[in-house]
Amino acid sequence: MYRWIAAGALVWAVTWLGFWPFPQTDTGELFLVNTLAVEANGTVRLYAGEFVGAGRTVAEAAEELEAHAPGRLFLRQTGRIIFCNGAESGLDPMTLPRELPMGTYIYQYEGSAEELDLEALEPVLEAAERREDRPTLAEYQNSVLLEESGPMEKIKEGGEK
C-alpha cells in the first residue's frame, strides 16, 4: 500500500511541481539550425540563416546567436557546418558546441559566410549528401586529435561542390 502512495506522490510531484529530469521546452519555441557557417579571424562568428552571433570564443558567439535568434537555439539537428575564410585552421573543432551531432557533415568555403546563398546551396548539398558519403564532424575531430590533416569537402564559388 505504501508503494502505491509513494508512486502516486512521485507522479504528482513530477507532473504538478515540474520536477522533470530534463528541461521542458515547447517545440514552437525552438530555432532549428540546418546549416551553421563558421568564421574565425580574430573573432568567432556563427551564422545560422540570417542570424549572426560573434564573440571571442565559440561559446560567446553561440550565446549571442541565441540572443538574436527568434527562439531557443537548437543545434541537435544541424545537418552541416561550413567553415568559411579558413576558419578550420584557426579554430579548434573541440570547442564547437556539444549539441552538434557527430554525424554533421563538414565543408570548407574559401569566401566569406556572408557571400553564401544558403537558400540555394542547402538543397544542392542535401542531394549530394544522399548520393555519397561526406566527411563528418566526428571524423574531423578525430583527425585533429591524431594531428592529421582533416577530411573536408570544398565548396567552390557559386555554391558548387
GUGURO-914174 format. One line per field, with one value per atom (N, C-alpha, C): x, y, z; atom name. Coordinates in nm, 3 decimals. Example, Ala and Ser with C-alpha at 12.3 -4.5 7.8 and 13.67 -1.06 7.14 Angstrom:
<sites>
xx <- 1.319	1.230	1.320	1.285	1.367	1.290
yy <- -0.569	-0.450	-0.330	-0.225	-0.106	0.003
zz <- 0.780	0.780	0.780	0.708	0.714	0.787
atom <- N	CA	C	N	CA	C
</sites>
This chain:
<sites>
xx <- 0.081	0.000	0.086	0.196	0.283	0.350	0.380	0.442	0.348	0.220	0.124	0.111	0.114	0.107	0.233	0.350	0.476	0.481	0.435	0.433	0.338	0.223	0.128	0.185	0.252	0.314	0.424	0.500	0.606	0.549	0.446	0.383	0.325	0.262	0.208	0.319	0.430	0.541	0.601	0.619	0.678	0.583	0.457	0.360	0.327	0.290	0.241	0.349	0.455	0.561	0.675	0.672	0.773	0.908	0.914	1.041	1.084	1.090	1.132	1.284	1.337	1.483	1.550	1.472	1.526	1.438	1.493	1.414	1.301	1.185	1.069	1.064	1.058	1.052	0.949	0.865	0.769	0.846	0.818	0.892	0.871	0.762	0.739	0.834	0.899	0.994	1.136	1.159	1.294	1.327	1.451	1.503	1.595	1.547	1.623	1.730	1.851	1.962	1.996	1.973	2.008	2.153	2.198	2.335	2.396	2.513	2.585	2.713	2.728	2.851	2.938	3.069	3.163	3.276	3.306	3.423	3.504	3.635	3.720	3.847	3.839	3.958	3.957	4.020	4.017	3.900	3.781	3.661	3.591	3.517	3.442	3.303	3.259	3.125	3.052	2.931	2.845	2.724	2.698	2.587	2.486	2.361	2.252	2.142	2.141	2.047	2.082	1.987	2.011	2.057	2.077	2.115	2.263	2.329	2.473	2.503	2.600	2.650	2.801	2.857	3.002	3.053	3.177	3.240	3.385	3.454	3.595	3.609	3.511	3.513	3.387	3.385	3.268	3.149	3.173	3.065	3.001	3.082	3.029	2.950	3.001	2.932	2.799	2.795	2.671	2.570	2.616	2.525	2.466	2.548	2.498	2.404	2.436	2.347	2.211	2.211	2.085	2.008	2.080	2.013	1.944	2.001	1.943	1.841	1.844	1.754	1.611	1.514	1.374	1.325	1.395	1.360	1.485	1.467	1.580	1.662	1.791	1.879	1.883	1.854	1.850	1.947	2.061	2.167	2.169	2.081	2.087	2.042	1.988	1.951	2.029	2.140	2.221	2.276	2.258	2.300	2.438	2.481	2.612	2.673	2.805	2.882	2.971	2.972	3.057	3.160	3.287	3.396	3.433	3.423	3.447	3.575	3.638	3.758	3.869	3.888	3.996	3.971	3.848	3.816	3.863	3.872	3.913	4.058	4.140	4.279	4.297	4.210	4.226	4.132	4.053	3.953	3.968	3.975	3.981	3.841	3.824	3.690	3.636	3.720	3.673	3.596	3.608	3.537	3.398	3.362	3.228	3.125	3.004	2.902	2.880	2.867	2.846	2.713	2.619	2.488	2.494	2.600	2.612	2.628	2.550	2.563	2.698	2.752	2.881	2.871	2.751	2.731	2.709	2.727	2.710	2.818	2.776	2.871	2.945	3.073	3.153	3.203	3.208	3.252	3.345	3.418	3.512	3.476	3.471	3.441	3.545	3.607	3.716	3.668	3.545	3.493	3.434	3.369	3.305	3.170	3.128	2.998	2.885	2.906	2.804	2.780	2.880	2.867	2.785	2.772	2.700	2.550	2.492	2.347	2.295	2.265	2.226	2.094	2.003	1.876	1.898	1.991	2.020	2.116	2.204	2.308	2.259	2.169	2.123	2.062	1.973	1.918	2.024	2.122	2.230	2.314	2.352	2.433	2.354	2.226	2.144	2.133	2.117	2.110	2.244	2.353	2.486	2.513	2.464	2.485	2.409	2.297	2.221	2.291	2.364	2.427	2.557	2.636	2.767	2.804	2.896	2.941	3.022	3.009	3.084	3.157	3.262	3.330	3.236	3.248	3.163	3.245	3.174	3.238	3.320	3.270	3.344	3.476	3.475	3.598	3.697	3.644	3.730	3.793	3.713	3.768	3.869	3.843	3.937	4.069	4.063	4.186	4.266	4.197	4.267	4.335	4.267	4.327	4.451	4.447	4.559	4.664	4.641	4.731	4.754	4.647	4.649	4.571	4.587	4.507	4.364	4.271	4.132	4.064	3.975	3.898	3.793	3.782	3.683	3.648	3.520	3.471	3.473	3.521	3.529	3.408	3.362	3.254	3.319	3.297	3.355	3.265	3.314	3.233	3.103	2.996	2.866	2.798	2.860	2.796	2.812	2.905	2.926	3.022	3.010	3.100	3.234
yy <- -0.119	0.000	0.126	0.121	0.238	0.265	0.159	0.177	0.254	0.223	0.291	0.439	0.466	0.605	0.681	0.616	0.680	0.703	0.606	0.621	0.733	0.740	0.848	0.984	0.993	1.120	1.161	1.064	1.092	1.142	1.077	1.122	1.262	1.289	1.421	1.526	1.496	1.591	1.620	1.517	1.537	1.617	1.583	1.648	1.790	1.811	1.941	2.036	1.984	2.071	2.090	2.015	2.034	1.975	1.868	1.805	1.708	1.755	1.670	1.658	1.544	1.527	1.599	1.661	1.733	1.856	1.961	2.082	2.060	2.112	2.102	2.226	2.205	2.314	2.282	2.378	2.362	2.370	2.280	2.278	2.404	2.474	2.600	2.710	2.693	2.791	2.770	2.659	2.625	2.691	2.731	2.780	2.672	2.596	2.486	2.538	2.488	2.529	2.412	2.429	2.325	2.334	2.456	2.480	2.588	2.558	2.652	2.692	2.820	2.871	2.931	2.904	2.947	3.027	3.141	3.220	3.247	3.243	3.268	3.340	3.471	3.551	3.666	3.642	3.737	3.709	3.722	3.689	3.572	3.498	3.384	3.435	3.402	3.437	3.310	3.296	3.183	3.238	3.181	3.224	3.110	3.140	3.045	3.115	3.096	3.168	3.315	3.400	3.544	3.596	3.507	3.547	3.520	3.614	3.607	3.625	3.548	3.566	3.578	3.673	3.694	3.699	3.655	3.659	3.618	3.628	3.587	3.437	3.364	3.218	3.167	3.038	2.977	2.985	2.964	2.969	3.109	3.214	3.350	3.377	3.331	3.350	3.275	3.155	3.078	3.147	3.206	3.280	3.400	3.473	3.590	3.548	3.437	3.387	3.351	3.288	3.253	3.379	3.483	3.608	3.673	3.656	3.717	3.627	3.500	3.404	3.420	3.390	3.403	3.282	3.245	3.129	3.069	2.957	2.888	2.815	2.840	2.782	2.630	2.558	2.412	2.359	2.309	2.263	2.112	2.039	1.893	1.832	1.912	1.861	1.928	1.991	2.056	1.952	1.976	1.879	1.904	2.031	2.062	2.186	2.186	2.301	2.344	2.473	2.526	2.618	2.581	2.664	2.762	2.892	2.995	3.072	3.123	3.206	3.140	3.010	2.941	2.922	2.921	2.907	2.774	2.672	2.540	2.539	2.629	2.632	2.713	2.809	2.893	2.860	2.753	2.720	2.574	2.551	2.415	2.354	2.246	2.188	2.129	2.110	2.057	2.163	2.290	2.396	2.421	2.351	2.367	2.318	2.371	2.331	2.181	2.126	1.981	1.934	2.025	1.988	1.946	1.983	1.946	1.795	1.732	1.587	1.551	1.438	1.394	1.357	1.329	1.295	1.415	1.535	1.657	1.662	1.688	1.698	1.831	1.828	1.949	1.987	2.117	2.171	2.288	2.321	2.433	2.525	2.655	2.755	2.865	2.900	2.997	3.140	3.169	3.305	3.331	3.446	3.487	3.418	3.401	3.339	3.428	3.557	3.648	3.631	3.578	3.555	3.431	3.341	3.216	3.241	3.180	3.183	3.050	3.044	2.917	2.863	2.950	2.902	2.820	2.863	2.789	2.673	2.688	2.589	2.467	2.485	2.373	2.257	2.282	2.168	2.094	2.167	2.104	2.014	2.064	1.985	1.866	1.886	1.777	1.663	1.698	1.596	1.523	1.595	1.532	1.443	1.482	1.402	1.271	1.270	1.145	1.047	1.099	1.013	0.950	1.024	0.973	1.023	0.950	0.987	1.115	1.192	1.316	1.309	1.388	1.392	1.447	1.389	1.430	1.500	1.561	1.630	1.532	1.411	1.311	1.276	1.256	1.225	1.341	1.463	1.580	1.597	1.583	1.595	1.484	1.365	1.255	1.283	1.338	1.369	1.478	1.573	1.679	1.620	1.528	1.463	1.381	1.320	1.240	1.323	1.456	1.551	1.517	1.481	1.455	1.566	1.573	1.671	1.619	1.702	1.660	1.653	1.556	1.548	1.657	1.725	1.831	1.850	1.855	1.876	2.027	2.064	2.206	2.248	2.368	2.431	2.541	2.540	2.642	2.764	2.865	2.987	2.949	3.014	2.985	2.867	2.810	2.702	2.565	2.546	2.413	2.335	2.204	2.116	2.105
zz <- 0.000	0.000	0.000	0.079	0.086	-0.048	-0.125	-0.257	-0.350	-0.345	-0.431	-0.392	-0.265	-0.219	-0.259	-0.243	-0.282	-0.432	-0.511	-0.657	-0.698	-0.635	-0.665	-0.631	-0.515	-0.475	-0.572	-0.619	-0.715	-0.847	-0.897	-1.022	-1.004	-0.890	-0.864	-0.861	-0.793	-0.782	-0.919	-0.999	-1.132	-1.220	-1.218	-1.306	-1.264	-1.141	-1.098	-1.049	-0.993	-0.942	-1.040	-1.151	-1.255	-1.223	-1.148	-1.115	-1.225	-1.349	-1.460	-1.460	-1.501	-1.503	-1.619	-1.708	-1.822	-1.845	-1.908	-1.927	-2.028	-1.995	-2.083	-2.172	-2.304	-2.399	-2.506	-2.536	-2.644	-2.776	-2.869	-2.995	-3.077	-3.054	-3.123	-3.080	-2.967	-2.916	-2.969	-3.040	-3.085	-3.219	-3.235	-3.362	-3.416	-3.515	-3.571	-3.666	-3.651	-3.736	-3.828	-3.958	-4.055	-4.097	-4.125	-4.169	-4.081	-4.028	-3.943	-4.015	-4.045	-4.107	-3.997	-4.006	-3.901	-3.964	-3.906	-3.944	-3.817	-3.829	-3.712	-3.754	-3.765	-3.789	-3.689	-3.576	-3.465	-3.373	-3.426	-3.350	-3.419	-3.342	-3.396	-3.432	-3.553	-3.598	-3.637	-3.587	-3.621	-3.697	-3.814	-3.898	-3.906	-3.875	-3.888	-3.965	-4.096	-4.179	-4.180	-4.143	-4.143	-4.007	-3.911	-3.777	-3.753	-3.684	-3.662	-3.514	-3.466	-3.330	-3.336	-3.264	-3.265	-3.122	-3.106	-2.974	-2.983	-2.869	-2.866	-2.875	-2.822	-2.825	-2.894	-2.923	-2.984	-2.889	-2.760	-2.662	-2.658	-2.660	-2.661	-2.788	-2.902	-3.029	-3.030	-2.972	-2.965	-2.874	-2.764	-2.675	-2.746	-2.820	-2.891	-3.005	-3.071	-3.176	-3.118	-3.002	-2.938	-2.896	-2.857	-2.819	-2.939	-3.059	-3.178	-3.248	-3.219	-3.286	-3.235	-3.320	-3.278	-3.201	-3.099	-3.018	-2.957	-2.892	-2.829	-2.935	-2.939	-3.039	-3.023	-3.131	-3.127	-3.232	-3.186	-3.275	-3.294	-3.228	-3.231	-3.362	-3.454	-3.584	-3.696	-3.662	-3.763	-3.859	-3.987	-4.088	-4.143	-4.140	-4.198	-4.133	-4.131	-4.083	-4.198	-4.228	-4.335	-4.270	-4.280	-4.230	-4.341	-4.315	-4.415	-4.384	-4.490	-4.476	-4.396	-4.411	-4.341	-4.193	-4.150	-4.008	-3.952	-4.036	-3.987	-3.938	-3.990	-3.946	-3.818	-3.792	-3.674	-3.560	-3.575	-3.474	-3.434	-3.306	-3.255	-3.264	-3.341	-3.356	-3.227	-3.128	-3.000	-2.920	-2.961	-2.891	-2.948	-3.056	-3.112	-3.010	-3.015	-2.916	-2.912	-2.793	-2.775	-2.831	-2.851	-2.902	-3.048	-3.119	-3.261	-3.273	-3.362	-3.379	-3.440	-3.401	-3.454	-3.602	-3.650	-3.791	-3.881	-3.827	-3.906	-4.014	-4.138	-4.248	-4.239	-4.278	-4.271	-4.410	-4.433	-4.561	-4.538	-4.643	-4.639	-4.754	-4.727	-4.829	-4.817	-4.930	-4.929	-4.905	-4.940	-4.926	-4.790	-4.779	-4.655	-4.640	-4.516	-4.490	-4.540	-4.544	-4.593	-4.743	-4.815	-4.959	-4.991	-4.896	-4.921	-4.937	-5.039	-5.058	-5.007	-4.877	-4.815	-4.869	-4.911	-4.966	-5.092	-5.176	-5.299	-5.273	-5.176	-5.152	-5.076	-4.979	-4.896	-4.976	-5.073	-5.149	-5.230	-5.282	-5.360	-5.270	-5.153	-5.060	-5.007	-4.979	-4.928	-5.031	-5.158	-5.263	-5.276	-5.267	-5.277	-5.156	-5.039	-4.918	-4.924	-4.995	-5.010	-5.102	-5.202	-5.301	-5.253	-5.180	-5.139	-5.001	-4.938	-4.804	-4.809	-4.705	-4.687	-4.555	-4.538	-4.408	-4.300	-4.182	-4.071	-3.963	-3.870	-3.759	-3.676	-3.656	-3.578	-3.645	-3.776	-3.849	-3.841	-3.852	-3.847	-3.708	-3.604	-3.468	-3.441	-3.489	-3.472	-3.543	-3.663	-3.735	-3.665	-3.603	-3.529	-3.406	-3.337	-3.220	-3.259	-3.376	-3.424	-3.496	-3.499	-3.564	-3.710	-3.778	-3.921	-3.990	-4.121	-4.195	-4.203	-4.163	-4.154	-4.289	-4.304	-4.428	-4.431	-4.544	-4.555	-4.701	-4.730	-4.864	-4.894	-5.015	-5.051	-5.131	-5.102	-5.179	-5.259	-5.390	-5.478	-5.485	-5.554	-5.575	-5.643	-5.604	-5.661	-5.595	-5.491	-5.417	-5.477	-5.570	-5.626	-5.541	-5.548	-5.474	-5.543
atom <- N	CA	C	N	CA	C	N	CA	C	N	CA	C	N	CA	C	N	CA	C	N	CA	C	N	CA	C	N	CA	C	N	CA	C	N	CA	C	N	CA	C	N	CA	C	N	CA	C	N	CA	C	N	CA	C	N	CA	C	N	CA	C	N	CA	C	N	CA	C	N	CA	C	N	CA	C	N	CA	C	N	CA	C	N	CA	C	N	CA	C	N	CA	C	N	CA	C	N	CA	C	N	CA	C	N	CA	C	N	CA	C	N	CA	C	N	CA	C	N	CA	C	N	CA	C	N	CA	C	N	CA	C	N	CA	C	N	CA	C	N	CA	C	N	CA	C	N	CA	C	N	CA	C	N	CA	C	N	CA	C	N	CA	C	N	CA	C	N	CA	C	N	CA	C	N	CA	C	N	CA	C	N	CA	C	N	CA	C	N	CA	C	N	CA	C	N	CA	C	N	CA	C	N	CA	C	N	CA	C	N	CA	C	N	CA	C	N	CA	C	N	CA	C	N	CA	C	N	CA	C	N	CA	C	N	CA	C	N	CA	C	N	CA	C	N	CA	C	N	CA	C	N	CA	C	N	CA	C	N	CA	C	N	CA	C	N	CA	C	N	CA	C	N	CA	C	N	CA	C	N	CA	C	N	CA	C	N	CA	C	N	CA	C	N	CA	C	N	CA	C	N	CA	C	N	CA	C	N	CA	C	N	CA	C	N	CA	C	N	CA	C	N	CA	C	N	CA	C	N	CA	C	N	CA	C	N	CA	C	N	CA	C	N	CA	C	N	CA	C	N	CA	C	N	CA	C	N	CA	C	N	CA	C	N	CA	C	N	CA	C	N	CA	C	N	CA	C	N	CA	C	N	CA	C	N	CA	C	N	CA	C	N	CA	C	N	CA	C	N	CA	C	N	CA	C	N	CA	C	N	CA	C	N	CA	C	N	CA	C	N	CA	C	N	CA	C	N	CA	C	N	CA	C	N	CA	C	N	CA	C	N	CA	C	N	CA	C	N	CA	C	N	CA	C	N	CA	C	N	CA	C	N	CA	C	N	CA	C	N	CA	C	N	CA	C	N	CA	C	N	CA	C	N	CA	C	N	CA	C	N	CA	C	N	CA	C	N	CA	C	N	CA	C	N	CA	C	N	CA	C	N	CA	C	N	CA	C	N	CA	C	N	CA	C	N	CA	C	N	CA	C	N	CA	C	N	CA	C	N	CA	C	N	CA	C	N	CA	C	N	CA	C	N	CA	C	N	CA	C	N	CA	C
</sites>
